[in-house]
Amino acid sequence: MSEALGIRRLVLRLSLVVVAMFAFGFALVPIYDVMCQAFGINGKTAGAYSGAQVVDEQRQVRVQFLATNAAGMSWEFRAKADDLLVHPGGSNEMLFVAFNPTDRPMTAQAIPSVAPSKAAAFFHKTECFCFTQQVLQPGERIEMPVRFIVDRDLPADVHHLTLAYTLFDVTARKPPVAQVSQ
């Protein structure tokens, strides 16, 4: 009888561990967001700009642009310029250039980040190539715009922002295009 009771307790404990692990998996995303905010990492950009677009001509902010490839990504990827001086509240644009040097079509996804992270909430993209996946044919080159507004409410002690993109090869994740037979 005590052996059956021991097995029952073991099954109950293991079941509780499985439920706890499952719950922890759902809690990871909010925990990650809180940790990033607390430690100032992974600067996600703000959403759509909802304020009145009044330009602060008295202030300039330097926006630096970085373009890097993730491991395994063979495209050439760069910004047309290293940086741009902008007035908070004004509309701005930077072009990024991508080139597929391979002999096969490839699909890429760009993931943005803004530093310092306390400034990320004040950086609004109105158009960005990072919103969609980019497909380039072999040898194809493309210019991709990012249009943005640095919010007038950006803290006064922030004089320099960095907008960084990492380009990932997502070709294998894209479902194959159905061939139409004639």
N, CA, C and O of each residue as an XYZ file, in Angstrom:
728
protein
N       0.817     -1.189      0.000
C       0.000      0.000      0.000
C       0.867      1.261      0.000
O       0.539      2.231     -0.684
N       1.977      1.263      0.764
C       2.836      2.445      0.828
C       3.565      2.674     -0.492
O       3.868      3.815     -0.844
N       3.849      1.602     -1.223
C       4.496      1.761     -2.534
C       3.550      2.452     -3.519
O       3.989      3.312     -4.284
N       2.284      2.102     -3.517
C       1.291      2.737     -4.389
C       1.125      4.205     -4.017
O       0.967      5.054     -4.895
N       1.161      4.509     -2.723
C       1.055      5.885     -2.263
C       2.274      6.689     -2.712
O       2.140      7.850     -3.097
N       3.444      6.089     -2.667
C       4.671      6.750     -3.122
C       4.633      7.043     -4.616
O       5.065      8.111     -5.050
N       4.120      6.108     -5.400
C       4.007      6.312     -6.847
C       3.007      7.428     -7.137
O       3.236      8.261     -8.014
N       1.903      7.440     -6.401
C       0.895      8.491     -6.589
C       1.489      9.870     -6.300
O       1.253     10.819     -7.049
N       2.255      9.978     -5.221
C       2.892     11.256     -4.872
C       3.891     11.683     -5.955
O       3.964     12.857     -6.318
N       4.641     10.730     -6.452
C       5.609     11.031     -7.508
C       4.899     11.535     -8.767
O       5.329     12.520     -9.366
N       3.829     10.874     -9.165
C       3.064     11.298    -10.348
C       2.480     12.685    -10.121
O       2.507     13.513    -11.032
N       1.953     12.961     -8.930
C       1.394     14.270     -8.616
C       2.477     15.350     -8.686
O       2.253     16.416     -9.259
N       3.640     15.081     -8.108
C       4.744     16.054     -8.142
C       5.218     16.313     -9.576
O       5.449     17.458     -9.964
N       5.360     15.251    -10.349
C       5.787     15.419    -11.736
C       4.742     16.192    -12.542
O       5.094     17.006    -13.396
N       3.468     15.941    -12.275
C       2.397     16.677    -12.966
C       2.451     18.158    -12.617
O       2.258     19.010    -13.485
N       2.713     18.469    -11.349
C       2.838     19.865    -10.933
C       4.033     20.538    -11.604
O       3.951     21.704    -11.990
N       5.134     19.817    -11.744
C       6.311     20.364    -12.434
C       5.974     20.669    -13.888
O       6.365     21.715    -14.404
N       5.255     19.774    -14.553
C       4.877     19.992    -15.958
C       3.981     21.214    -16.077
O       4.188     22.037    -16.968
N       2.989     21.353    -15.201
C       2.089     22.516    -15.229
C       2.876     23.800    -14.962
O       2.653     24.810    -15.631
N       3.789     23.773    -13.997
C       4.601     24.952    -13.683
C       5.479     25.346    -14.866
O       5.610     26.533    -15.167
N       6.077     24.376    -15.535
C       6.920     24.673    -16.702
C       6.079     25.267    -17.827
O       6.517     26.204    -18.495
N       4.897     24.743    -18.040
C       4.002     25.254    -19.077
C       3.625     26.706    -18.769
O       3.663     27.552    -19.662
N       3.266     27.002    -17.530
C       2.910     28.368    -17.128
C       4.109     29.309    -17.277
O       3.962     30.449    -17.719
N       5.290     28.825    -16.906
C       6.493     29.650    -17.031
C       6.762     30.010    -18.492
O       7.207     31.119    -18.788
N       6.494     29.083    -19.398
C       6.666     29.364    -20.832
C       5.804     30.533    -21.281
O       6.255     31.361    -22.072
N       4.573     30.617    -20.792
C       3.707     31.737    -21.144
C       4.158     33.036    -20.487
O       3.927     34.116    -21.030
N       4.791     32.945    -19.335
C       5.230     34.132    -18.606
C       6.544     34.695    -19.145
O       6.916     35.811    -18.781
N       7.252     33.968    -19.992
C       8.569     34.415    -20.458
C       8.534     35.739    -21.214
O       9.401     36.585    -20.995
N       7.563     35.942    -22.094
C       7.527     37.179    -22.886
C       7.353     38.404    -22.001
O       8.136     39.345    -22.130
N       6.356     38.443    -21.101
C       6.260     39.624    -20.230
C       7.476     39.782    -19.321
O       7.904     40.906    -19.057
N       8.034     38.686    -18.843
C       9.232     38.777    -18.002
C      10.389     39.363    -18.803
O      11.131     40.207    -18.301
N      10.543     38.914    -20.059
C      11.598     39.434    -20.931
C      11.431     40.938    -21.147
O      12.403     41.689    -21.063
N      10.200     41.381    -21.426
C       9.946     42.811    -21.650
C      10.291     43.631    -20.407
O      10.891     44.700    -20.520
N       9.923     43.146    -19.236
C      10.221     43.857    -17.989
C      11.734     43.911    -17.760
O      12.262     44.951    -17.365
N      12.422     42.813    -18.001
C      13.876     42.785    -17.815
C      14.578     43.732    -18.780
O      15.510     44.437    -18.393
N      14.133     43.750    -20.036
C      14.738     44.653    -21.014
C      14.557     46.106    -20.601
O      15.476     46.916    -20.716
N      13.359     46.427    -20.118
C      13.105     47.798    -19.699
C      13.931     48.136    -18.459
O      14.487     49.230    -18.368
N      14.015     47.214    -17.511
C      14.748     47.464    -16.270
C      16.248     47.636    -16.508
O      16.890     48.473    -15.874
N      16.800     46.846    -17.419
C      18.247     46.886    -17.645
C      18.642     47.715    -18.864
O      19.829     47.835    -19.166
N      17.662     48.289    -19.570
C      17.968     49.171    -20.689
C      18.539     48.464    -21.892
O      19.451     48.978    -22.540
N      18.009     47.273    -22.207
C      18.490     46.544    -23.375
C      17.351     46.328    -24.356
O      16.180     46.469    -24.004
N      17.703     45.982    -25.598
C      16.748     45.654    -26.649
C      15.760     46.781    -26.890
O      14.552     46.594    -26.739
N      16.266     47.953    -27.265
C      15.429     49.123    -27.481
C      14.463     48.961    -28.634
O      14.843     49.134    -29.792
N      13.227     48.634    -28.334
C      12.198     48.527    -29.356
C      11.711     49.928    -29.687
O      11.598     50.778    -28.804
N      11.426     50.165    -30.956
C      10.960     51.479    -31.352
C       9.511     51.672    -30.936
O       8.773     50.711    -30.720
N       9.120     52.941    -30.829
C       7.755     53.278    -30.456
C       6.817     52.995    -31.622
O       7.257     52.758    -32.747
N       5.543     53.023    -31.341
C       4.541     52.800    -32.377
C       4.347     54.034    -33.240
O       5.238     54.875    -33.359
N       3.180     54.127    -33.832
C       2.856     55.226    -34.735
C       2.924     56.560    -33.986
O       2.629     56.634    -32.793
N       3.311     57.591    -34.699
C       3.420     58.930    -34.123
C       2.034     59.546    -34.058
O       1.367     59.684    -35.084
N       1.588     59.921    -32.853
C       0.233     60.439    -32.698
C       0.206     61.914    -32.333
O      -0.865     62.519    -32.304
N       1.346     62.496    -32.057
C       1.387     63.906    -31.671
C       1.312     64.835    -32.867
O       1.434     64.416    -34.018
N       1.107     66.114    -32.563
C       1.126     67.122    -33.622
C       2.552     67.222    -34.139
O       3.502     67.262    -33.357
N       2.698     67.263    -35.449
C       4.030     67.282    -36.027
C       4.543     68.714    -36.109
O       4.486     69.360    -37.155
N       5.050     69.192    -34.963
C       5.637     70.520    -34.866
C       7.137     70.321    -34.698
O       7.584     69.649    -33.769
N       7.902     70.905    -35.598
C       9.351     70.705    -35.620
C      10.029     71.644    -34.627
O       9.729     72.837    -34.584
N      10.938     71.098    -33.835
C      11.740     71.887    -32.905
C      13.023     72.296    -33.631
O      14.005     71.554    -33.636
N      13.006     73.463    -34.233
C      14.150     73.950    -35.019
C      15.346     74.321    -34.141
O      16.455     74.479    -34.652
N      15.140     74.462    -32.839
C      16.212     74.872    -31.929
C      17.095     73.705    -31.483
O      18.152     73.906    -30.886
N      16.657     72.514    -31.772
C      17.369     71.348    -31.275
C      17.723     70.400    -32.412
O      16.943     70.225    -33.348
N      18.902     69.790    -32.327
C      19.312     68.770    -33.293
C      19.711     67.512    -32.548
O      20.304     67.562    -31.470
N      19.373     66.387    -33.149
C      19.732     65.084    -32.609
C      20.428     64.312    -33.715
O      19.968     64.303    -34.856
N      21.518     63.675    -33.387
C      22.245     62.851    -34.361
C      21.687     61.436    -34.321
O      21.672     60.798    -33.269
N      21.231     60.950    -35.466
C      20.745     59.578    -35.575
C      21.778     58.799    -36.383
O      22.039     59.110    -37.545
N      22.356     57.790    -35.755
C      23.362     56.942    -36.399
C      22.670     55.676    -36.900
O      21.752     55.171    -36.254
N      23.109     55.161    -38.051
C      22.495     53.984    -38.658
C      23.519     52.857    -38.755
O      24.628     53.043    -39.256
N      23.123     51.690    -38.267
C      23.975     50.500    -38.339
C      23.218     49.399    -39.064
O      22.020     49.215    -38.851
N      23.905     48.682    -39.904
C      23.316     47.561    -40.641
C      24.264     46.380    -40.530
O      25.420     46.456    -40.946
N      23.762     45.282    -39.962
C      24.586     44.080    -39.809
C      23.809     42.862    -40.292
O      22.579     42.855    -40.327
N      24.551     41.853    -40.655
C      23.950     40.582    -41.070
C      24.064     39.579    -39.939
O      25.085     39.500    -39.255
N      23.003     38.817    -39.757
C      23.050     37.703    -38.813
C      23.924     36.609    -39.408
O      24.213     36.613    -40.604
N      24.335     35.689    -38.577
C      25.148     34.564    -39.046
C      24.408     33.822    -40.150
O      23.220     33.523    -40.023
N      25.110     33.532    -41.220
C      24.517     32.792    -42.332
C      23.851     33.661    -43.381
O      23.406     33.146    -44.407
N      23.770     34.965    -43.155
C      23.161     35.866    -44.141
C      24.263     36.385    -45.054
O      25.222     37.000    -44.588
N      24.128     36.137    -46.355
C      25.197     36.475    -47.300
C      24.954     37.783    -48.051
O      25.788     38.180    -48.864
N      23.860     38.448    -47.805
C      23.587     39.696    -48.517
C      24.554     40.791    -48.096
O      25.089     40.785    -46.987
N      24.763     41.734    -49.013
C      25.431     42.980    -48.651
C      24.311     43.888    -48.154
O      23.256     43.976    -48.783
N      24.535     44.561    -47.032
C      23.483     45.350    -46.393
C      24.122     46.543    -45.713
O      25.019     46.391    -44.883
N      23.648     47.750    -46.074
C      24.236     48.965    -45.489
C      23.265     50.126    -45.606
O      22.326     50.098    -46.401
N      23.514     51.148    -44.797
C      22.777     52.400    -44.903
C      23.499     53.288    -45.911
O      24.714     53.182    -46.075
N      22.752     54.169    -46.590
C      23.368     55.083    -47.570
C      24.294     56.097    -46.896
O      25.219     56.611    -47.525
N      24.042     56.384    -45.609
C      24.893     57.303    -44.848
C      25.049     56.743    -43.439
O      24.212     55.976    -42.964
N      26.131     57.138    -42.783
C      26.382     56.650    -41.421
C      25.466     57.303    -40.395
O      25.066     56.669    -39.419
N      25.134     58.581    -40.620
C      24.286     59.277    -39.660
C      23.560     60.442    -40.321
O      23.795     60.775    -41.483
N      22.680     61.044    -39.547
C      21.844     62.134    -40.039
C      21.547     63.043    -38.855
O      21.206     62.562    -37.774
N      21.673     64.358    -39.047
C      21.274     65.318    -38.020
C      19.815     65.674    -38.278
O      19.460     66.091    -39.380
N      18.968     65.509    -37.262
C      17.537     65.746    -37.430
C      17.036     66.712    -36.366
O      17.634     66.861    -35.300
N      15.923     67.364    -36.685
C      15.226     68.199    -35.723
C      14.056     67.391    -35.176
O      13.259     66.869    -35.956
N      13.930     67.271    -33.841
C      12.795     66.536    -33.282
C      11.469     67.092    -33.808
O      11.284     68.304    -33.918
N      10.568     66.186    -34.124
C       9.264     66.555    -34.658
C       9.202     66.543    -36.170
O       8.111     66.547    -36.740
N      10.349     66.530    -36.833
C      10.384     66.560    -38.294
C      10.395     65.168    -38.905
O      10.862     64.210    -38.288
N       9.876     65.068    -40.121
C       9.914     63.802    -40.863
C      11.292     63.628    -41.478
O      11.877     64.585    -41.986
N      11.805     62.415    -41.433
C      13.148     62.122    -41.942
C      13.125     60.816    -42.713
O      12.233     59.986    -42.533
N      14.117     60.646    -43.574
C      14.226     59.411    -44.346
C      15.685     59.016    -44.492
O      16.568     59.854    -44.671
N      15.909     57.698    -44.409
C      17.226     57.134    -44.710
C      16.987     55.925    -45.597
O      16.046     55.160    -45.385
N      17.843     55.762    -46.588
C      17.760     54.596    -47.471
C      18.789     53.556    -47.051
O      19.930     53.880    -46.721
N      18.363     52.315    -47.070
C      19.251     51.188    -46.833
C      19.338     50.416    -48.144
O      18.362     50.329    -48.890
N      20.506     49.861    -48.414
C      20.738     49.139    -49.653
C      21.014     47.675    -49.321
O      21.800     47.359    -48.428
N      20.347     46.792    -50.062
C      20.581     45.352    -49.910
C      20.889     44.774    -51.284
O      20.314     45.186    -52.291
N      21.801     43.818    -51.307
C      22.197     43.156    -52.547
C      22.326     41.664    -52.274
O      22.966     41.246    -51.310
N      21.706     40.869    -53.140
C      21.782     39.411    -53.028
C      22.846     38.906    -54.003
O      22.576     38.822    -55.202
N      24.047     38.567    -53.525
C      25.122     38.126    -54.412
C      25.053     36.635    -54.763
O      25.895     36.132    -55.507
N      24.052     35.933    -54.228
C      23.979     34.489    -54.441
C      23.343     34.162    -55.789
O      22.916     35.057    -56.519
N      23.286     32.880    -56.108
C      22.679     32.432    -57.357
C      21.266     31.878    -57.122
O      20.741     31.119    -57.938
N      20.663     32.269    -55.997
C      19.312     31.792    -55.688
C      18.485     32.920    -55.063
O      19.038     33.825    -54.437
N      17.158     32.864    -55.233
C      16.300     33.847    -54.564
C      16.391     33.655    -53.048
O      16.491     32.532    -52.555
N      16.354     34.755    -52.337
C      16.426     34.697    -50.873
C      15.403     35.650    -50.270
O      15.048     36.666    -50.869
N      14.942     35.307    -49.085
C      14.015     36.144    -48.336
C      14.696     36.560    -47.036
O      15.319     35.745    -46.356
N      14.566     37.840    -46.707
C      15.211     38.372    -45.508
C      14.198     39.128    -44.658
O      13.186     39.623    -45.154
N      14.495     39.201    -43.376
C      13.708     39.994    -42.439
C      14.682     40.813    -41.606
O      15.642     40.276    -41.054
N      14.429     42.126    -41.519
C      15.268     43.013    -40.723
C      14.618     43.231    -39.356
O      13.415     43.471    -39.263
N      15.418     43.147    -38.311
C      14.957     43.366    -36.948
C      15.641     44.628    -36.426
O      16.869     44.695    -36.379
N      14.833     45.644    -36.027
C      15.406     46.909    -35.578
C      15.655     46.952    -34.078
O      15.096     46.169    -33.311
N      16.502     47.882    -33.686
C      16.750     48.179    -32.283
C      17.209     49.629    -32.193
O      17.907     50.123    -33.079
N      16.817     50.301    -31.130
C      17.210     51.694    -30.914
C      17.965     51.788    -29.597
O      17.572     51.187    -28.597
N      19.043     52.542    -29.610
C      19.813     52.791    -28.393
C      20.046     54.299    -28.292
O      20.192     54.954    -29.324
N      20.085     54.858    -27.117
C      19.844     54.221    -25.833
C      18.380     53.819    -25.696
O      17.504     54.420    -26.318
N      18.124     52.813    -24.890
C      16.771     52.266    -24.806
C      15.763     53.277    -24.273
O      14.581     53.195    -24.605
N      16.204     54.227    -23.456
C      15.252     55.217    -22.940
C      14.756     56.135    -24.060
O      13.735     56.805    -23.901
N      15.461     56.171    -25.178
C      15.038     57.001    -26.313
C      14.155     56.239    -27.290
O      13.530     56.845    -28.160
N      14.097     54.923    -27.158
C      13.340     54.103    -28.112
C      11.871     54.486    -28.156
O      11.262     54.443    -29.224
N      11.291     54.856    -27.034
C       9.876     55.233    -26.987
C       9.609     56.539    -27.724
O       8.453     56.883    -27.970
N      10.656     57.266    -28.076
C      10.513     58.554    -28.755
C      10.920     58.487    -30.219
O      11.014     59.514    -30.892
N      11.162     57.282    -30.708
C      11.559     57.071    -32.107
C      10.404     56.380    -32.818
O      10.077     55.234    -32.509
N       9.783     57.077    -33.773
C       8.587     56.570    -34.451
C       8.890     56.332    -35.930
O       9.257     57.262    -36.649
N       8.737     55.094    -36.379
C       8.893     54.774    -37.796
C       7.531     54.884    -38.470
O       6.565     54.257    -38.035
N       7.458     55.677    -39.527
C       6.199     55.806    -40.263
C       6.170     54.877    -41.469
O       5.098     54.518    -41.956
N       7.331     54.492    -41.944
C       7.467     53.503    -43.020
C       8.810     52.824    -42.828
O       9.813     53.469    -42.526
N       8.811     51.494    -43.009
C      10.070     50.777    -42.812
C      10.069     49.459    -43.561
O       9.065     48.746    -43.591
N      11.187     49.147    -44.156
C      11.366     47.864    -44.838
C      11.315     46.710    -43.843
O      11.125     45.558    -44.234
N      11.482     47.013    -42.568
C      11.451     45.965    -41.536
C      10.030     45.492    -41.238
O       9.849     44.481    -40.560
N       9.025     46.205    -41.733
C       7.639     45.807    -41.496
C       7.264     44.562    -42.296
O       6.324     43.853    -41.936
N       7.992     44.294    -43.378
C       7.689     43.140    -44.230
C       8.979     42.408    -44.586
O      10.074     42.956    -44.454
N       8.839     41.180    -45.034
C       9.999     40.426    -45.499
C      10.386     40.917    -46.883
O       9.530     41.310    -47.676
N      11.674     40.891    -47.167
C      12.204     41.338    -48.451
C      12.683     40.123    -49.246
O      13.443     39.298    -48.740
N      12.233     40.028    -50.487
C      12.638     38.928    -51.364
C      13.490     39.517    -52.477
O      13.060     40.428    -53.185
N      14.703     38.990    -52.629
C      15.582     39.440    -53.704
C      15.970     38.242    -54.562
O      16.272     37.158    -54.065
N      15.948     38.480    -55.861
C      16.369     37.469    -56.828
C      17.899     37.463    -56.897
O      18.531     38.397    -56.404
N      18.499     36.448    -57.487
C      19.967     36.413    -57.604
C      20.490     37.676    -58.289
O      19.997     38.061    -59.350
N      21.478     38.310    -57.688
C      22.097     39.503    -58.256
C      21.254     40.769    -58.138
O      21.657     41.813    -58.652
N      20.117     40.712    -57.491
C      19.247     41.894    -57.383
C      19.710     42.809    -56.249
O      20.151     42.357    -55.192
N      19.590     44.115    -56.511
C      19.923     45.156    -55.528
C      18.664     45.997    -55.327
O      17.923     46.255    -56.276
N      18.427     46.422    -54.088
C      17.241     47.208    -53.794
C      17.589     48.302    -52.798
O      18.429     48.111    -51.918
N      16.935     49.454    -52.943
C      17.025     50.525    -51.955
C      15.735     50.495    -51.153
O      14.638     50.497    -51.710
N      15.885     50.466    -49.845
C      14.732     50.336    -48.966
C      14.689     51.526    -48.015
O      15.652     51.771    -47.288
N      13.581     52.271    -48.012
C      13.515     53.449    -47.145
C      13.038     53.128    -45.739
O      12.271     52.190    -45.519
N      13.507     53.924    -44.801
C      12.920     53.988    -43.466
C      12.609     55.465    -43.243
O      13.489     56.322    -43.321
N      11.340     55.741    -42.964
C      10.900     57.101    -42.675
C      10.554     57.148    -41.191
O       9.894     56.254    -40.661
N      11.015     58.209    -40.535
C      10.872     58.245    -39.083
C      10.751     59.665    -38.565
O      11.082     60.636    -39.246
N      10.265     59.749    -37.338
C      10.149     61.016    -36.612
C      10.746     60.785    -35.227
O      10.387     59.834    -34.533
N      11.660     61.667    -34.838
C      12.148     61.673    -33.468
C      11.221     62.616    -32.712
O      11.124     63.798    -33.042
N      10.550     62.097    -31.710
C       9.539     62.843    -30.960
C      10.137     64.084    -30.303
O      11.267     64.068    -29.814
N       9.350     65.159    -30.303
C       9.785     66.398    -29.638
C       9.975     66.195    -28.138
O      10.714     66.946    -27.502
N       9.320     65.196    -27.573
C       9.416     64.948    -26.135
C      10.626     64.094    -25.755
O      10.743     63.657    -24.610
N      11.522     63.856    -26.711
C      12.753     63.121    -26.412
C      13.455     63.829    -25.255
O      13.602     65.051    -25.292
N      13.896     63.090    -24.221
C      14.574     63.740    -23.090
C      15.722     64.640    -23.562
O      16.464     64.299    -24.483
N      15.842     65.781    -22.915
C      16.818     66.800    -23.317
C      18.256     66.313    -23.236
O      19.121     66.843    -23.933
N      18.530     65.316    -22.402
C      19.906     64.837    -22.269
C      20.288     63.836    -23.361
O      21.427     63.370    -23.392
N      19.359     63.500    -24.254
C      19.656     62.580    -25.356
C      19.975     63.411    -26.602
O      19.115     64.118    -27.130
N      21.213     63.315    -27.057
C      21.664     64.062    -28.228
C      22.031     63.140    -29.388
O      22.303     63.596    -30.498
N      22.034     61.841    -29.112
C      22.496     60.864    -30.107
C      21.681     59.586    -29.969
O      21.547     59.042    -28.872
N      21.135     59.108    -31.087
C      20.390     57.845    -31.135
C      21.080     56.932    -32.135
O      21.717     57.399    -33.079
N      20.951     55.647    -31.927
C      21.439     54.686    -32.909
C      20.287     53.783    -33.312
O      19.666     53.138    -32.468
N      20.005     53.742    -34.607
C      19.023     52.820    -35.162
C      19.816     51.709    -35.829
O      20.519     51.934    -36.814
N      19.694     50.515    -35.282
C      20.452     49.371    -35.792
C      19.495     48.325    -36.346
O      18.443     48.058    -35.765
N      19.871     47.741    -37.472
C      19.107     46.651    -38.062
C      20.012     45.435    -38.182
O      21.180     45.547    -38.552
N      19.457     44.278    -37.864
C      20.126     43.007    -38.127
C      19.281     42.284    -39.158
O      18.073     42.122    -38.980
N      19.913     41.853    -40.232
C      19.217     41.202    -41.338
C      19.368     39.691    -41.214
O      20.481     39.172    -41.126
N      18.233     38.991    -41.207
C      18.210     37.533    -41.049
C      17.738     36.872    -42.340
O      16.851     37.381    -43.024
N      18.341     35.738    -42.662
C      17.897     34.924    -43.795
C      16.732     34.072    -43.309
O      16.904     33.213    -42.444
N      15.538     34.313    -43.868
C      14.347     33.547    -43.482
C      13.814     32.748    -44.670
O      12.647     32.358    -44.687
N      14.669     32.508    -45.661
C      14.269     31.788    -46.868
C      13.655     30.434    -46.528
O      12.624     30.064    -47.089
N      14.274     29.701    -45.621
C      13.791     28.359    -45.284
C      12.448     28.397    -44.576
O      11.718     27.407    -44.596
N      12.106     29.514    -43.950
C      10.841     29.625    -43.219
C       9.683     30.024    -44.115
O       8.520     29.867    -43.744
N      10.000     30.538    -45.292
C       8.959     30.995    -46.206
C       8.370     29.773    -46.918
O       9.116     28.944    -47.440
N       7.028     29.656    -46.943
C       6.443     28.503    -47.632
C       6.725     28.568    -49.131
O       6.729     29.655    -49.708
N       6.959     27.430    -49.763
C       7.267     27.425    -51.194
C       6.074     27.938    -51.999
O       4.918     27.694    -51.654
N       6.385     28.655    -53.078
C       5.353     29.170    -53.971
C       4.856     28.017    -54.836
O       5.647     27.273    -55.416
N       3.540     27.883    -54.914
C       2.952     26.792    -55.712
C       3.207     27.030    -57.195
O       3.008     28.138    -57.695
N       3.642     26.004    -57.887
C       3.891     26.072    -59.315
C       2.578     25.798    -60.045
O       1.857     24.859    -59.706
N       2.277     26.607    -61.028
C       1.055     26.392    -61.824
C       1.441     25.606    -63.064
O       2.281     26.045    -63.849
N       0.824     24.439    -63.240
C       1.148     23.625    -64.418
C       0.220     24.012    -65.561
O      -0.945     24.348    -65.349
N       0.753     23.958    -66.768
C      -0.027     24.372    -67.946
C      -0.443     23.190    -68.768
O      -1.104     23.353    -69.794
